[in-house]
Amino acid sequence: MTSKYFWLTAPFVFVIFWSGGYTFAKLGLMHIEPMTMLAVRYGIAAIILMPCVLWFSNGWPTNKRHWSIMATTGFLIQCVYFGLTYLAFKMGMNAGTAAVIMSIQPILVAALMPSSSGRGSTFFLWVGLVVGLLGVVLVSISGNSLGPSPWTAFFLAVSALAGITIATLFEKLHGVKTDPILGGFVQYLIGFSVLLPIAFMTETMVIDWQPELIVSIAYLVLANSIVSVGVYIALLQRGDATKISSLFYLVPPLAMFIAWAVLGEAVTKLAIVGFILSATGVYIVNKQAS
């Protein structure tokens, strides 16, 4: 019974906690540079998970292939996706442009991993994907958040999109089940080991420990790094990749509402319409992929 309720609530937990990451990252980046922030975030997450791994983790890998799978997923999500997205922000890309680029992920997953459903179901699956994408675009336009970005930032954002897409497909195709606690611990060790040297070489690594930064790091570590990523990997290992990826359509609209609640950013009527379209798209995808 407990397991049943977990799987029913897991998609909602993932979307809400992942969406809040944009707002709390924005809150913290006023006091710290992006690569330094990620290195601190991953280091703290690894320290928190270490005793959990030693005491509660089950099913330790027994071969090199399993360890390499965990490391690859960690590199793709923590270094490629998060790392390149934060670098794109540093290079001048705004959140709205990044949101639209990242929202292409469900389309890519559906194209690269076609549904096994019939022709009619596949048609409605694509209808849902397109409707969800339209909703994301409306949300971004509503806040005037789309704007020109340097080509370097655009390339970084597209590379980040490739990272999360490859990670999603990889998790569905390798067929290996990983204990979520151990998997998260390995991911953050990889992220910390890769991004700390990058921060050392490219940033001042000066940290202004203001209350906003402490709250930001706490949220990003607990809600984003430990809960959201763990739930996302668990959902991928259990369910349809296109169905799970469609949840990303809800991230920009929910991120906007969280930013309104925490930072006081405006919410327009067009944004509400976009949110409804995104939710409708996710519903159609989930209905057809189930």
C-alpha positions as CSV (number, residue, x, y, z in Angstrom):
1,M,0.0,0.0,0.0
2,T,2.8,2.4,0.9
3,S,4.5,1.6,-2.4
4,K,1.3,2.3,-4.3
5,Y,0.9,5.8,-2.7
6,F,4.6,6.5,-3.3
7,W,4.3,5.9,-7.1
8,L,1.1,7.9,-7.2
9,T,2.6,11.0,-5.5
10,A,6.1,10.7,-6.9
11,P,5.5,12.6,-10.2
12,F,3.9,15.5,-8.3
13,V,6.8,15.6,-5.8
14,F,9.3,15.6,-8.6
15,V,7.6,18.4,-10.6
16,I,7.1,20.7,-7.6
17,F,10.5,20.3,-6.1
18,W,12.3,20.5,-9.5
19,S,10.4,23.6,-10.5
20,G,11.3,25.4,-7.3
21,G,15.0,25.0,-8.1
22,Y,14.9,27.8,-10.6
23,T,13.7,30.3,-8.1
24,F,16.0,29.2,-5.3
25,A,19.0,29.1,-7.7
26,K,18.2,32.7,-8.7
27,L,18.0,33.6,-5.1
28,G,21.4,32.1,-4.3
29,L,23.3,33.3,-7.4
30,M,23.2,36.8,-6.2
31,H,25.8,35.8,-3.6
32,I,27.8,33.0,-5.3
33,E,29.1,32.1,-8.8
34,P,27.4,29.3,-10.7
35,M,30.1,26.6,-10.7
36,T,31.0,27.3,-7.1
37,M,27.3,27.0,-6.2
38,L,27.0,23.6,-7.9
39,A,30.2,22.3,-6.3
40,V,29.0,23.4,-2.8
41,R,25.6,21.9,-3.5
42,Y,27.0,18.5,-4.6
43,G,29.6,18.4,-1.8
44,I,26.9,18.9,0.9
45,A,24.5,16.5,-0.8
46,A,27.2,13.8,-0.8
47,I,28.1,14.4,2.8
48,I,24.4,14.1,3.8
49,L,23.9,10.9,1.8
50,M,27.1,9.2,3.0
51,P,25.7,7.8,6.3
52,C,22.5,6.8,4.6
53,V,24.5,4.8,2.0
54,L,26.4,3.1,4.8
55,W,23.4,2.2,6.9
56,F,20.4,1.9,4.6
57,S,21.5,1.2,1.1
58,N,20.7,-2.2,-0.4
59,G,21.8,-3.8,-3.6
60,W,25.4,-2.6,-4.0
61,P,26.7,-3.1,-7.5
62,T,28.8,-6.3,-8.0
63,N,30.4,-5.4,-11.3
64,K,32.2,-2.6,-13.0
65,R,29.4,-2.1,-15.6
66,H,26.9,-1.1,-12.9
67,W,29.3,1.4,-11.3
68,S,30.1,2.9,-14.7
69,I,26.3,3.2,-15.4
70,M,25.8,5.2,-12.2
71,A,28.8,7.4,-12.9
72,T,27.6,8.0,-16.5
73,T,24.2,9.1,-15.4
74,G,25.7,11.3,-12.7
75,F,28.0,13.0,-15.2
76,L,25.2,13.6,-17.7
77,I,22.7,15.1,-15.2
78,Q,24.9,16.8,-12.7
79,C,27.8,18.0,-14.9
80,V,26.3,18.3,-18.4
81,Y,22.7,19.3,-17.7
82,F,23.1,21.4,-14.6
83,G,26.6,22.6,-15.3
84,L,26.0,23.8,-18.8
85,T,22.7,25.3,-17.9
86,Y,24.3,27.4,-15.2
87,L,27.1,28.4,-17.6
88,A,24.5,29.5,-20.1
89,F,23.0,31.8,-17.5
90,K,26.4,33.1,-16.8
91,M,27.0,33.8,-20.5
92,G,23.9,35.9,-20.7
93,M,20.9,33.5,-21.4
94,N,17.8,34.3,-19.5
95,A,15.5,31.8,-17.8
96,G,12.7,32.1,-20.4
97,T,14.9,31.2,-23.3
98,A,16.5,28.3,-21.4
99,A,13.0,27.0,-20.4
100,V,11.8,26.9,-24.0
101,I,15.0,25.1,-25.1
102,M,14.8,22.5,-22.3
103,S,11.1,21.9,-22.9
104,I,12.0,20.3,-26.2
105,Q,13.2,17.3,-24.2
106,P,9.9,15.3,-24.2
107,I,9.7,15.7,-28.0
108,L,13.3,14.4,-28.4
109,V,12.6,11.4,-26.1
110,A,9.4,10.5,-28.0
111,A,11.2,10.7,-31.3
112,L,14.3,8.7,-30.2
113,M,12.3,6.2,-28.2
114,P,9.0,5.7,-30.1
115,S,6.0,4.4,-28.2
116,S,5.0,0.8,-28.6
117,S,1.3,1.8,-28.8
118,G,-0.8,1.7,-32.0
119,R,-0.9,4.3,-34.7
120,G,-3.9,6.1,-33.2
121,S,-2.2,6.3,-29.8
122,T,1.0,7.5,-31.3
123,F,-0.9,10.4,-33.1
124,F,-2.5,11.5,-29.8
125,L,0.8,11.1,-28.0
126,W,2.3,13.7,-30.4
127,V,-0.7,15.9,-30.0
128,G,-0.1,16.0,-26.3
129,L,3.6,16.7,-26.7
130,V,2.9,19.6,-29.1
131,V,0.1,21.1,-26.8
132,G,2.5,20.9,-23.8
133,L,5.2,22.6,-25.8
134,L,2.8,25.4,-26.8
135,G,1.9,25.9,-23.2
136,V,5.6,26.4,-22.2
137,V,6.1,28.9,-25.0
138,L,3.0,30.9,-23.9
139,V,4.3,31.0,-20.3
140,S,7.7,32.2,-21.5
141,I,6.3,34.9,-23.8
142,S,3.9,36.1,-21.1
143,G,6.6,37.4,-18.9
144,N,8.7,38.9,-21.7
145,S,11.4,36.5,-20.6
146,L,12.4,35.5,-24.1
147,G,15.3,37.5,-25.5
148,P,18.5,37.4,-27.6
149,S,21.3,35.3,-26.2
150,P,24.9,35.0,-27.2
151,W,25.6,32.1,-29.5
152,T,27.9,30.6,-26.9
153,A,25.1,30.6,-24.3
154,F,22.7,29.1,-26.8
155,F,25.2,26.3,-27.6
156,L,25.7,25.6,-23.9
157,A,21.9,25.4,-23.4
158,V,21.4,23.0,-26.3
159,S,24.3,20.9,-25.0
160,A,22.6,20.8,-21.6
161,L,19.4,19.7,-23.3
162,A,21.3,16.9,-25.0
163,G,22.7,15.8,-21.6
164,I,19.3,15.4,-19.9
165,T,17.9,13.7,-23.0
166,I,20.7,11.2,-23.3
167,A,20.5,10.5,-19.6
168,T,16.8,9.8,-19.9
169,L,17.3,7.4,-22.8
170,F,20.3,5.8,-21.1
171,E,18.4,5.1,-17.9
172,K,15.6,3.4,-19.9
173,L,17.9,1.4,-22.2
174,H,20.6,0.0,-19.9
175,G,18.1,-2.1,-17.9
176,V,20.0,-2.0,-14.5
177,K,18.1,-1.1,-11.3
178,T,20.1,1.1,-8.9
179,D,19.5,1.8,-5.2
180,P,18.4,5.5,-5.3
181,I,20.4,6.4,-2.2
182,L,23.6,4.9,-3.5
183,G,22.9,6.2,-7.0
184,G,22.5,9.8,-5.7
185,F,25.6,9.5,-3.6
186,V,27.7,8.5,-6.7
187,Q,26.1,11.2,-8.8
188,Y,27.1,13.9,-6.4
189,L,30.6,12.6,-6.0
190,I,31.0,12.8,-9.8
191,G,29.4,16.3,-9.9
192,F,31.6,17.6,-7.1
193,S,34.8,16.0,-8.5
194,V,34.3,17.5,-12.0
195,L,32.9,20.9,-11.2
196,L,35.1,21.9,-8.3
197,P,38.2,22.1,-10.5
198,I,36.2,24.0,-13.1
199,A,35.1,26.5,-10.4
200,F,38.7,26.8,-9.2
201,M,40.0,27.6,-12.7
202,T,37.2,29.9,-13.9
203,E,35.7,31.7,-10.9
204,T,36.9,33.6,-7.8
205,M,35.1,31.1,-5.5
206,V,34.1,33.9,-3.2
207,I,31.0,33.0,-1.2
208,D,28.8,35.7,0.5
209,W,27.0,33.7,3.2
210,Q,23.8,35.7,3.4
211,P,20.5,34.2,4.6
212,E,19.2,34.1,1.0
213,L,22.2,31.9,0.0
214,I,21.8,29.6,3.0
215,V,18.1,29.1,2.2
216,S,18.9,28.6,-1.5
217,I,21.6,26.0,-0.8
218,A,19.4,24.1,1.7
219,Y,16.6,23.9,-0.9
220,L,18.8,22.9,-3.8
221,V,20.5,20.2,-1.7
222,L,17.5,18.7,0.0
223,A,14.6,19.3,-2.5
224,N,16.5,19.3,-5.8
225,S,19.5,17.2,-5.4
226,I,18.4,14.5,-3.0
227,V,14.6,14.2,-3.5
228,S,13.9,15.4,-7.1
229,V,16.8,13.7,-8.9
230,G,16.3,10.5,-6.9
231,V,12.5,10.4,-7.7
232,Y,13.2,11.2,-11.4
233,I,15.7,8.3,-11.7
234,A,13.2,6.0,-9.9
235,L,10.4,7.0,-12.2
236,L,12.5,6.4,-15.3
237,Q,13.6,3.0,-14.1
238,R,10.0,2.0,-13.5
239,G,7.9,3.8,-16.2
240,D,7.7,5.0,-19.8
241,A,10.4,7.5,-20.7
242,T,8.1,9.7,-22.9
243,K,5.5,9.8,-20.1
244,I,8.1,10.8,-17.5
245,S,9.8,13.3,-19.7
246,S,6.4,15.0,-20.4
247,L,6.5,16.2,-16.8
248,F,9.1,18.7,-17.8
249,Y,6.3,20.6,-19.5
250,L,5.0,21.5,-16.1
251,V,8.3,22.8,-14.8
252,P,8.4,26.3,-16.4
253,P,4.8,27.2,-15.5
254,L,5.2,26.0,-11.9
255,A,8.6,27.7,-11.7
256,M,6.8,30.9,-12.6
257,F,4.2,30.5,-9.9
258,I,6.9,29.7,-7.3
259,A,8.9,32.7,-8.4
260,W,5.7,34.8,-7.9
261,A,5.2,33.4,-4.4
262,V,8.9,33.7,-3.3
263,L,10.3,36.6,-5.3
264,G,7.1,38.5,-6.1
265,E,7.4,38.1,-9.9
266,A,4.2,38.9,-11.9
267,V,1.9,36.2,-13.2
268,T,-0.1,37.2,-16.3
269,K,-3.4,35.8,-17.7
270,L,-1.5,34.5,-20.7
271,A,0.8,32.6,-18.4
272,I,-2.2,30.9,-16.7
273,V,-3.5,29.8,-20.2
274,G,0.0,28.4,-20.9
275,F,-0.1,26.5,-17.6
276,I,-3.4,25.0,-18.5
277,L,-2.1,23.9,-22.0
278,S,1.0,22.4,-20.4
279,A,-1.1,20.4,-17.9
280,T,-3.4,19.3,-20.7
281,G,-0.4,18.1,-22.8
282,V,1.0,16.1,-19.9
283,Y,-2.5,14.6,-19.3
284,I,-2.8,13.5,-22.9
285,V,0.8,12.0,-23.0
286,N,0.2,10.1,-19.7
287,K,-3.1,8.8,-21.0
288,Q,-1.6,7.6,-24.2
289,A,1.6,6.2,-22.7
290,S,-0.2,4.3,-19.9
